[in-house]
Structure formats: structure tokens, C-alpha cells
Amino acid sequence: MPEFASAVFPGAAPPGADYFSVFNLPRKLALDTRALEQAFYRQSRAVHPDRFAQASAERQQWSLEQTSLLNDAYRTLRDPIARTEYLLRIEGVTAGGRGETPAQVPPELLAEVFELNMQLDELRAGDGDPQLRTDLEAARVEFEQRLALVDGELARAQDEWDQAVEAGTGAARGASAARMAALLDKRRYMRNLVREVREALGATLGEA
């Protein structure tokens, strides 16, 4: 893992820096979050607006911009999913936005999603059949398990990306990026399904 450092002077990010270069990191997904946190606080102290209270208006504005950039970069890179979505975005790979539901149902889920939506509509319409709730609870467990499998696939694709970066293999990077984008869309769709079932059943929501 490379040493976290500034590209201009301690705490400063280079002009036009992406979030990885803000912390002098390669575009890889394996990241030491503890080191990232330490670098964030060190660089934040160096550019904090309080240090420039007596400086020119131009330097004060620069301080605010640097602080905002550091905050955005840290908030994104510390989260594995946000980090992956951001990496794909700056690499020019299209994937759904964070929190959005992809427009298309994954083909392998078409029949199950159709049945699930019918059951949800029945429950929302006031159907008090105990078997309906039992079936929906079973569906929730099933989709949570599938979501965990997708997370495992995503982790493997992330490892493949990092290996391709180290090897400098463009074709492998492209294949890994496309796979991650597809898995993120699938994950997002399934996560929303789980949330819908939990809400319908009156369960306490938690982030999948």
C-alpha cells in the first residue's frame, strides 16, 4: 500500500484531482481504511479554514474548496460500494446511480419478481392470510441470501480489477469493470426488493 501523501504540499490536492489522487492512491479497490482515515485527518488539519482566517480571500476560498474535496473523497473512498461506483464512474463505465433501482429486472429473477410483486400487492391490499406473510418472509430470506452471493461475486470482481491494474492489462481491466457494473446493478435491484418486503412485513429496515 503506497504512503498517503499530498501532491502539492501537505494537505493540498492537485488541480483536477480525482478522489484517489487526492490521497496519492492508485485506482485500486483494496484500501487500508485506517490509513485513509489518518491521512484524511492529517490533510484536513493542513487545509482547515481556521488556518487561513487571516489569509487573503483567495486563499480562504481555496481552503474551503480543499476541505470540501477532502470530505467528499474520504466519504466516498471509505465505503466499499461507493468506492467501486466512483471508480467505475471515473473510468467511464456506466452503472446505475447509488440508491436507484435499475429499470430492468435481472433475467434470472423475472418469474420470482413477478410472483413477489403479486404477493406484495395482496398484502398491501389488506390480505390477512397468514400463509401470505409466511411466503413473503421466506422470499425475504431467499433474496437476502442471494444478495450475499452477489456481494461475494462483487468482491471477486474487485480483486480481479486490482490484479489487472497491477499487471497493467487493459483488456482484463475492461472485463472486470463491466462485470462490477453489472453486479452493482443486480445488487441494487435485489437490495430494493429486500427493502420492499421488509417494509411490507413491517420489519425494521436495515441497509443490506
Backbone as CSV, one residue per row, in Angstrom:
resi,resn,N_x,N_y,N_z,CA_x,CA_y,CA_z,C_x,C_y,C_z
1,MET,0.859,-1.190,0.000,0.000,0.000,0.000,0.894,1.238,0.000
2,PRO,0.716,2.143,-0.977,1.571,3.327,-1.035,1.308,4.257,0.131
3,GLU,2.314,5.060,0.449,2.171,6.019,1.538,1.221,7.123,1.111
4,PHE,0.290,7.488,2.003,-0.607,8.601,1.723,0.200,9.889,1.780
5,ALA,0.017,10.736,0.769,0.776,11.985,0.749,0.053,13.015,-0.091
6,SER,0.464,14.247,0.047,-0.091,15.320,-0.765,0.707,15.457,-2.042
7,ALA,0.050,15.874,-3.120,0.745,16.051,-4.388,1.303,17.461,-4.545
8,VAL,0.906,18.396,-3.687,1.388,19.764,-3.801,2.176,20.147,-2.550
9,PHE,1.532,20.262,-1.429,2.187,20.390,-0.131,1.251,19.731,0.861
10,PRO,1.717,19.407,2.072,0.887,18.627,2.991,-0.540,19.142,3.101
11,GLY,-1.482,18.307,2.742,-2.878,18.671,2.851,-3.504,19.141,1.567
12,ALA,-2.717,19.474,0.556,-3.271,20.020,-0.674,-3.425,18.953,-1.738
13,ALA,-4.499,19.041,-2.496,-4.738,18.126,-3.607,-4.385,18.832,-4.909
14,PRO,-3.893,18.099,-5.905,-3.534,18.727,-7.179,-4.771,19.188,-7.922
15,PRO,-4.642,20.171,-8.811,-5.791,20.648,-9.579,-6.416,19.502,-10.375
16,GLY,-7.745,19.428,-10.372,-8.428,18.388,-11.131,-8.264,16.997,-10.583
17,ALA,-7.887,16.880,-9.323,-7.626,15.562,-8.749,-8.898,14.746,-8.610
18,ASP,-8.779,13.444,-8.919,-9.887,12.561,-8.586,-9.688,12.134,-7.131
19,TYR,-10.667,11.442,-6.581,-10.628,11.121,-5.156,-9.456,10.220,-4.785
20,PHE,-9.022,9.376,-5.704,-7.875,8.516,-5.396,-6.585,9.335,-5.340
21,SER,-6.401,10.217,-6.313,-5.170,11.001,-6.337,-5.122,12.038,-5.224
22,VAL,-6.284,12.394,-4.662,-6.297,13.284,-3.504,-5.437,12.704,-2.389
23,PHE,-5.479,11.369,-2.252,-4.688,10.696,-1.224,-3.498,9.945,-1.812
24,ASN,-3.134,10.313,-3.047,-1.982,9.717,-3.715,-2.110,8.196,-3.818
25,LEU,-3.307,7.731,-4.156,-3.587,6.298,-4.267,-3.769,5.890,-5.719
26,PRO,-3.375,4.667,-6.059,-3.707,4.146,-7.388,-5.195,3.837,-7.445
27,ARG,-5.723,3.670,-8.630,-7.147,3.354,-8.778,-7.383,1.862,-8.531
28,LYS,-7.254,1.488,-7.264,-7.471,0.110,-6.848,-8.523,0.091,-5.750
29,LEU,-9.158,-1.068,-5.571,-10.287,-1.155,-4.661,-9.939,-1.710,-3.293
30,ALA,-8.823,-2.401,-3.169,-8.352,-2.821,-1.851,-7.714,-1.607,-1.192
31,LEU,-8.191,-1.243,-0.026,-7.758,0.008,0.585,-7.680,-0.145,2.095
32,ASP,-6.618,0.370,2.666,-6.442,0.366,4.121,-7.251,1.531,4.692
33,THR,-8.441,1.234,5.204,-9.321,2.316,5.654,-8.766,3.051,6.870
34,ARG,-7.992,2.361,7.692,-7.395,3.039,8.851,-6.359,4.064,8.382
35,ALA,-5.548,3.684,7.403,-4.561,4.612,6.851,-5.260,5.765,6.132
36,LEU,-6.355,5.448,5.464,-7.126,6.502,4.791,-7.652,7.504,5.809
37,GLU,-8.179,7.011,6.913,-8.704,7.895,7.955,-7.603,8.799,8.514
38,GLN,-6.435,8.227,8.774,-5.319,9.007,9.314,-4.887,10.086,8.319
39,ALA,-4.831,9.715,7.035,-4.441,10.682,6.009,-5.473,11.793,5.894
40,PHE,-6.746,11.420,5.989,-7.818,12.411,5.902,-7.688,13.452,7.011
41,TYR,-7.497,13.007,8.242,-7.399,13.958,9.342,-6.121,14.789,9.247
42,ARG,-5.031,14.171,8.807,-3.778,14.920,8.679,-3.910,16.008,7.625
43,GLN,-4.465,15.657,6.462,-4.593,16.635,5.390,-5.675,17.669,5.699
44,SER,-6.719,17.248,6.406,-7.769,18.190,6.784,-7.233,19.277,7.704
45,ARG,-6.369,18.876,8.630,-5.772,19.876,9.536,-4.944,20.892,8.754
46,ALA,-4.260,20.421,7.715,-3.376,21.304,6.953,-4.127,22.344,6.135
47,VAL,-5.356,22.019,5.718,-6.086,22.962,4.864,-7.324,23.535,5.556
48,HIS,-7.473,23.271,6.843,-8.676,23.715,7.555,-8.825,25.239,7.471
49,PRO,-10.053,25.716,7.256,-10.278,27.165,7.121,-9.755,27.992,8.293
50,ASP,-9.704,27.425,9.495,-9.198,28.178,10.649,-7.745,28.583,10.456
51,ARG,-6.992,27.787,9.696,-5.583,28.108,9.453,-5.432,29.283,8.501
52,PHE,-6.496,29.620,7.794,-6.419,30.673,6.786,-7.336,31.849,7.119
53,ALA,-7.699,31.955,8.393,-8.623,33.014,8.814,-8.073,34.405,8.521
54,GLN,-6.764,34.564,8.558,-6.142,35.859,8.314,-5.555,35.973,6.916
55,ALA,-5.802,34.962,6.090,-5.238,34.951,4.743,-6.127,35.751,3.786
56,SER,-5.684,35.863,2.563,-6.451,36.583,1.548,-7.754,35.845,1.258
57,ALA,-8.685,36.566,0.652,-9.965,35.955,0.295,-9.759,34.786,-0.654
58,GLU,-8.785,34.939,-1.537,-8.496,33.861,-2.492,-8.019,32.605,-1.773
59,ARG,-7.134,32.758,-0.781,-6.620,31.606,-0.033,-7.712,31.009,0.850
60,GLN,-8.576,31.834,1.375,-9.675,31.313,2.184,-10.616,30.462,1.326
61,GLN,-10.891,30.950,0.119,-11.745,30.184,-0.791,-11.075,28.867,-1.160
62,TRP,-9.770,28.931,-1.406,-9.006,27.718,-1.707,-9.120,26.724,-0.562
63,SER,-9.026,27.203,0.664,-9.124,26.341,1.838,-10.486,25.646,1.903
64,LEU,-11.544,26.408,1.650,-12.882,25.828,1.659,-13.034,24.761,0.584
65,GLU,-12.476,25.035,-0.602,-12.587,24.067,-1.699,-11.802,22.795,-1.389
66,GLN,-10.604,22.965,-0.814,-9.788,21.802,-0.456,-10.478,20.966,0.625
67,THR,-11.062,21.634,1.597,-11.759,20.928,2.677,-12.944,20.150,2.136
68,SER,-13.701,20.770,1.241,-14.852,20.107,0.635,-14.408,18.893,-0.176
69,LEU,-13.334,19.044,-0.943,-12.814,17.944,-1.741,-12.375,16.783,-0.863
70,LEU,-11.652,17.091,0.206,-11.202,16.043,1.121,-12.378,15.311,1.756
71,ASN,-13.381,16.056,2.178,-14.560,15.443,2.794,-15.266,14.509,1.815
72,ASP,-15.461,14.986,0.583,-16.133,14.164,-0.422,-15.317,12.917,-0.750
73,ALA,-14.006,13.103,-0.894,-13.138,11.984,-1.234,-13.127,10.941,-0.128
74,TYR,-13.007,11.386,1.109,-12.967,10.450,2.241,-14.291,9.720,2.390
75,ARG,-15.392,10.453,2.292,-16.716,9.853,2.449,-16.946,8.774,1.388
76,THR,-16.458,9.004,0.188,-16.646,8.043,-0.904,-15.712,6.844,-0.783
77,LEU,-14.441,7.088,-0.538,-13.462,6.004,-0.557,-13.535,5.084,0.651
78,ARG,-14.083,5.552,1.753,-14.123,4.700,2.940,-15.203,3.622,2.837
79,ASP,-16.172,3.811,1.924,-17.253,2.840,1.760,-16.973,1.972,0.534
80,PRO,-16.910,0.646,0.675,-16.535,-0.228,-0.449,-17.437,-0.105,-1.669
81,ILE,-18.743,0.025,-1.456,-19.656,0.122,-2.599,-19.542,1.491,-3.263
82,ALA,-19.535,2.548,-2.456,-19.378,3.895,-3.022,-18.038,4.020,-3.738
83,ARG,-17.004,3.400,-3.188,-15.675,3.423,-3.804,-15.701,2.771,-5.174
84,THR,-16.380,1.632,-5.269,-16.457,0.915,-6.536,-17.280,1.695,-7.550
85,GLU,-18.408,2.241,-7.119,-19.237,3.041,-8.023,-18.468,4.252,-8.538
86,TYR,-17.717,4.887,-7.656,-16.943,6.058,-8.062,-15.848,5.671,-9.054
87,LEU,-15.152,4.576,-8.770,-14.095,4.114,-9.668,-14.648,3.863,-11.065
88,LEU,-15.775,3.182,-11.137,-16.379,2.913,-12.443,-16.752,4.206,-13.146
89,ARG,-17.259,5.162,-12.392,-17.674,6.435,-12.978,-16.485,7.170,-13.595
90,ILE,-15.370,7.242,-12.886,-14.218,7.971,-13.438,-13.498,7.171,-14.519
91,GLU,-13.775,5.866,-14.563,-13.228,5.038,-15.640,-14.144,5.038,-16.857
92,GLY,-15.288,5.728,-16.745,-16.197,5.836,-17.875,-17.091,4.638,-18.085
93,VAL,-17.295,3.841,-17.027,-18.150,2.662,-17.128,-19.518,3.010,-16.564
94,THR,-20.558,2.764,-17.348,-21.906,3.126,-16.946,-22.475,2.119,-15.968
95,ALA,-22.998,2.621,-14.859,-23.704,1.795,-13.872,-24.770,2.673,-13.259
96,GLY,-25.814,2.055,-12.711,-26.886,2.820,-12.092,-26.379,3.654,-10.940
97,GLY,-27.055,4.752,-10.625,-26.657,5.620,-9.516,-26.912,4.962,-8.182
98,ARG,-26.175,5.370,-7.177,-26.327,4.787,-5.855,-27.750,5.011,-5.339
99,GLY,-28.376,3.928,-4.886,-29.702,4.022,-4.330,-30.823,3.912,-5.346
100,GLU,-30.480,3.909,-6.655,-31.516,3.813,-7.669,-31.793,2.352,-8.008
101,THR,-32.995,2.082,-8.493,-33.346,0.744,-8.931,-33.149,0.635,-10.435
102,PRO,-32.359,-0.326,-10.926,-32.212,-0.488,-12.365,-33.574,-0.691,-13.025
103,ALA,-33.718,-0.206,-14.249,-35.012,-0.266,-14.929,-35.409,-1.697,-15.268
104,GLN,-34.446,-2.562,-15.546,-34.747,-3.907,-15.979,-34.513,-4.921,-14.868
105,VAL,-35.434,-5.881,-14.772,-35.273,-6.959,-13.812,-34.202,-7.908,-14.336
106,PRO,-33.255,-8.331,-13.486,-32.295,-9.340,-13.938,-33.049,-10.540,-14.512
107,PRO,-32.697,-11.010,-15.715,-33.464,-12.063,-16.405,-33.744,-13.291,-15.552
108,GLU,-32.768,-13.711,-14.736,-32.946,-14.924,-13.938,-33.940,-14.743,-12.796
109,LEU,-34.365,-13.487,-12.561,-35.297,-13.224,-11.465,-36.708,-12.882,-11.942
110,LEU,-36.923,-12.889,-13.242,-38.193,-12.412,-13.783,-39.401,-13.102,-13.153
111,ALA,-39.416,-14.428,-13.170,-40.582,-15.159,-12.671,-40.787,-14.914,-11.183
112,GLU,-39.690,-14.941,-10.421,-39.799,-14.761,-8.975,-40.237,-13.349,-8.613
113,VAL,-39.729,-12.360,-9.344,-40.097,-10.977,-9.061,-41.570,-10.743,-9.393
114,PHE,-42.037,-11.343,-10.485,-43.452,-11.219,-10.838,-44.327,-11.773,-9.717
115,GLU,-43.991,-12.954,-9.221,-44.755,-13.570,-8.144,-44.648,-12.754,-6.861
116,LEU,-43.466,-12.278,-6.565,-43.259,-11.485,-5.362,-44.092,-10.207,-5.393
117,ASN,-44.104,-9.522,-6.531,-44.881,-8.282,-6.635,-46.373,-8.531,-6.459
118,MET,-46.854,-9.654,-6.955,-48.263,-10.000,-6.759,-48.561,-10.209,-5.270
119,GLN,-47.658,-10.906,-4.587,-47.850,-11.156,-3.162,-47.793,-9.855,-2.362
120,LEU,-46.888,-8.975,-2.739,-46.787,-7.695,-2.046,-48.055,-6.868,-2.250
121,ASP,-48.580,-6.873,-3.469,-49.815,-6.138,-3.744,-50.968,-6.686,-2.901
122,GLU,-51.020,-8.001,-2.762,-52.080,-8.626,-1.960,-51.952,-8.217,-0.494
123,LEU,-50.724,-8.221,-0.002,-50.510,-7.861,1.411,-50.869,-6.399,1.642
124,ARG,-50.456,-5.524,0.731,-50.744,-4.095,0.876,-52.238,-3.812,0.757
125,ALA,-52.946,-4.690,0.040,-54.391,-4.520,-0.123,-55.169,-5.007,1.090
126,GLY,-54.436,-5.549,2.064,-55.093,-5.956,3.300,-55.368,-7.431,3.432
127,ASP,-54.781,-8.240,2.570,-54.958,-9.690,2.670,-54.286,-10.180,3.955
128,GLY,-55.094,-10.726,4.858,-54.557,-11.155,6.144,-54.218,-12.626,6.207
129,ASP,-54.122,-13.283,5.064,-53.799,-14.710,5.032,-52.428,-14.950,5.672
130,PRO,-52.363,-15.714,6.761,-51.074,-15.978,7.414,-50.060,-16.629,6.472
131,GLN,-50.554,-17.437,5.533,-49.643,-18.105,4.602,-48.939,-17.100,3.700
132,LEU,-49.641,-16.006,3.376,-49.046,-14.967,2.540,-47.844,-14.350,3.239
133,ARG,-47.995,-14.053,4.518,-46.869,-13.493,5.272,-45.735,-14.503,5.394
134,THR,-46.081,-15.770,5.572,-45.059,-16.811,5.657,-44.280,-16.904,4.351
135,ASP,-45.012,-16.836,3.227,-44.357,-16.910,1.919,-43.454,-15.702,1.687
136,LEU,-43.923,-14.532,2.093,-43.107,-13.329,1.906,-41.870,-13.351,2.798
137,GLU,-42.014,-13.866,3.994,-40.854,-13.976,4.878,-39.823,-14.923,4.282
138,ALA,-40.305,-16.017,3.687,-39.398,-16.954,3.026,-38.708,-16.286,1.834
139,ALA,-39.468,-15.471,1.096,-38.888,-14.751,-0.045,-37.830,-13.765,0.430
140,ARG,-38.100,-13.097,1.549,-37.114,-12.158,2.094,-35.807,-12.876,2.409
141,VAL,-35.899,-13.999,3.070,-34.694,-14.757,3.427,-33.957,-15.201,2.166
142,GLU,-34.724,-15.663,1.182,-34.122,-16.128,-0.070,-33.370,-15.010,-0.781
143,PHE,-33.998,-13.840,-0.872,-33.345,-12.729,-1.569,-32.161,-12.176,-0.767
144,GLU,-32.228,-12.226,0.541,-31.077,-11.805,1.345,-29.896,-12.741,1.114
145,GLN,-30.173,-14.028,0.993,-29.104,-14.985,0.723,-28.504,-14.750,-0.660
146,ARG,-29.363,-14.474,-1.617,-28.872,-14.193,-2.965,-28.066,-12.897,-3.000
147,LEU,-28.499,-11.930,-2.219,-27.765,-10.673,-2.134,-26.366,-10.909,-1.587
148,ALA,-26.256,-11.789,-0.601,-24.945,-12.125,-0.045,-24.064,-12.787,-1.103
149,LEU,-24.659,-13.627,-1.949,-23.896,-14.265,-3.018,-23.400,-13.234,-4.031
150,VAL,-24.259,-12.258,-4.343,-23.850,-11.193,-5.263,-22.692,-10.398,-4.665
151,ASP,-22.748,-10.137,-3.360,-21.653,-9.425,-2.704,-20.347,-10.212,-2.813
152,GLY,-20.459,-11.536,-2.713,-19.271,-12.371,-2.874,-18.710,-12.291,-4.286
153,GLU,-19.599,-12.314,-5.274,-19.163,-12.176,-6.664,-18.516,-10.813,-6.902
154,LEU,-19.101,-9.772,-6.300,-18.555,-8.428,-6.457,-17.163,-8.340,-5.850
155,ALA,-16.978,-8.953,-4.698,-15.657,-8.941,-4.056,-14.613,-9.605,-4.957
156,ARG,-14.998,-10.685,-5.616,-14.058,-11.355,-6.520,-13.746,-10.487,-7.734
157,ALA,-14.763,-9.802,-8.244,-14.543,-8.905,-9.385,-13.645,-7.729,-8.987
158,GLN,-13.800,-7.248,-7.757,-12.939,-6.169,-7.267,-11.483,-6.636,-7.187
159,ASP,-11.279,-7.861,-6.725,-9.920,-8.422,-6.672,-9.335,-8.548,-8.077
160,GLU,-10.170,-8.969,-9.021,-9.709,-9.114,-10.405,-9.290,-7.759,-10.975
161,TRP,-10.054,-6.711,-10.630,-9.693,-5.368,-11.089,-8.314,-4.985,-10.562
162,ASP,-8.093,-5.175,-9.274,-6.815,-4.793,-8.677,-5.657,-5.571,-9.302
163,GLN,-5.878,-6.842,-9.559,-4.837,-7.653,-10.191,-4.539,-7.153,-11.596
164,ALA,-5.594,-6.747,-12.322,-5.402,-6.222,-13.673,-4.655,-4.904,-13.651
165,VAL,-4.937,-4.065,-12.644,-4.220,-2.794,-12.510,-2.743,-3.052,-12.264
166,GLU,-2.441,-3.984,-11.372,-1.047,-4.308,-11.075,-0.328,-4.871,-12.294
167,ALA,-1.054,-5.669,-13.093,-0.446,-6.292,-14.266,-0.427,-5.360,-15.473
168,GLY,-1.169,-4.255,-15.380,-1.236,-3.321,-16.492,-1.959,-3.889,-17.704
169,THR,-2.940,-4.757,-17.439,-3.670,-5.427,-18.514,-4.974,-4.692,-18.798
170,GLY,-5.003,-3.961,-19.900,-6.174,-3.158,-20.230,-7.419,-3.979,-20.477
171,ALA,-7.275,-5.082,-21.215,-8.442,-5.909,-21.533,-9.046,-6.500,-20.273
172,ALA,-8.194,-6.957,-19.352,-8.687,-7.538,-18.101,-9.368,-6.477,-17.255
173,ARG,-8.832,-5.263,-17.275,-9.464,-4.176,-16.534,-10.853,-3.887,-17.081
174,GLY,-10.971,-3.858,-18.403,-12.261,-3.588,-19.016,-13.283,-4.658,-18.677
175,ALA,-12.854,-5.908,-18.699,-13.769,-7.006,-18.385,-14.201,-6.948,-16.929
176,SER,-13.256,-6.651,-16.030,-13.581,-6.565,-14.608,-14.519,-5.405,-14.333
177,ALA,-14.287,-4.283,-14.991,-15.135,-3.109,-14.787,-16.563,-3.391,-15.244
178,ALA,-16.704,-4.031,-16.409,-18.042,-4.344,-16.912,-18.758,-5.312,-15.974
179,ARG,-18.011,-6.266,-15.447,-18.615,-7.235,-14.523,-19.050,-6.548,-13.234
180,MET,-18.214,-5.655,-12.714,-18.588,-4.946,-11.488,-19.826,-4.089,-11.701
181,ALA,-19.915,-3.422,-12.853,-21.080,-2.580,-13.141,-22.355,-3.422,-13.160
182,ALA,-22.297,-4.591,-13.811,-23.468,-5.463,-13.875,-23.850,-5.977,-12.490
183,LEU,-22.848,-6.329,-11.689,-23.120,-6.834,-10.342,-23.688,-5.742,-9.437
184,LEU,-23.209,-4.512,-9.594,-23.744,-3.415,-8.795,-25.210,-3.161,-9.132
185,ASP,-25.549,-3.232,-10.422,-26.948,-3.056,-10.815,-27.805,-4.173,-10.227
186,LYS,-27.303,-5.397,-10.305,-28.046,-6.536,-9.762,-28.188,-6.405,-8.250
187,ARG,-27.106,-6.015,-7.592,-27.131,-5.839,-6.140,-28.153,-4.779,-5.747
188,ARG,-28.163,-3.673,-6.498,-29.075,-2.577,-6.191,-30.533,-3.025,-6.340
189,TYR,-30.788,-3.793,-7.399,-32.149,-4.266,-7.618,-32.577,-5.197,-6.482
190,MET,-31.722,-6.127,-6.115,-32.073,-7.091,-5.076,-32.176,-6.424,-3.712
191,ARG,-31.336,-5.447,-3.458,-31.400,-4.728,-2.190,-32.735,-4.005,-2.053
192,ASN,-33.205,-3.433,-3.152,-34.502,-2.765,-3.109,-35.654,-3.752,-2.931
193,LEU,-35.528,-4.940,-3.514,-36.545,-5.971,-3.302,-36.630,-6.346,-1.829
194,VAL,-35.466,-6.561,-1.221,-35.426,-6.919,0.198,-36.066,-5.814,1.032
195,ARG,-35.751,-4.553,0.703,-36.305,-3.435,1.457,-37.833,-3.384,1.305
196,GLU,-38.330,-3.610,0.089,-39.771,-3.591,-0.122,-40.476,-4.657,0.702
197,VAL,-39.891,-5.863,0.747,-40.510,-6.947,1.511,-40.473,-6.626,2.998
198,ARG,-39.354,-6.094,3.473,-39.251,-5.744,4.888,-40.291,-4.694,5.264
199,GLU,-40.425,-3.693,4.396,-41.397,-2.637,4.676,-42.818,-3.198,4.697
200,ALA,-43.116,-4.066,3.737,-44.456,-4.635,3.656,-44.777,-5.493,4.876
201,LEU,-43.770,-6.172,5.386,-43.966,-7.024,6.552,-43.881,-6.254,7.869
202,GLY,-43.522,-4.978,7.758,-43.414,-4.171,8.967,-42.136,-4.407,9.729
203,ALA,-41.131,-4.981,9.031,-39.866,-5.265,9.712,-39.059,-3.982,9.817
204,THR,-38.130,-3.951,10.743,-37.228,-2.818,10.897,-36.234,-2.833,9.765
205,LEU,-36.150,-1.701,9.064,-35.241,-1.624,7.921,-33.797,-1.561,8.373
206,GLY,-32.946,-2.192,7.586,-31.502,-2.082,7.768,-30.867,-2.078,6.401
207,GLU,-29.721,-1.476,6.268,-29.041,-1.397,4.980,-28.481,-2.750,4.634
208,ALA,-28.818,-3.233,3.439,-28.311,-4.543,3.008,-26.895,-4.431,2.526
